[in-house]
Amino acid sequence: MTKRLLVVYLHFAPQRFGGCTVVSEAFAKALHRNHGWKVLVFSVVRDFNLHYYYLRGYSVDGLDVFAVVVNTEPDYLKDYS
């Protein structure tokens, strides 16, 4: 039986931000590539060509990603101070 993993993360490829995002992405890819896990990712994406809250699906290195469009510019100084 194939193991399955749902990754819920704010940022995911192709819109990476910071070290934790890169580590989480690498971990999910390694589980898929090295151990045959079925990995599904739920995230957000900024795509100004699509409407707010549109559900966009895409694939990254064998991982299926579903991302909700949130078209706001991040204010990291405000959010992390």
C-alpha positions, 0 to 999 in steps of 0.5 A: 500500500502506498503511503500518502502525505498531505503537506499544508504550507503557506509557500511552495514552489515556484514561490519559495520564501525562506529556509523553512519553505525550502526544507519542507519542499525538499522533504516532500520531494525526497519522500516521493522520490526515494520512498514512493510516497504519494504527496499532495501539497495545499498552499497559496499562490499569487497569480494576478491573472486569476481571480481571488480564491481561484483553486489552481492545480499544478505539478512540481517534480512529481508532487501534485499541488493545489493552491488558492490564489491570494493576490495581496502583496505580502508585508513581511516587515509588518507580519514578522515584527 
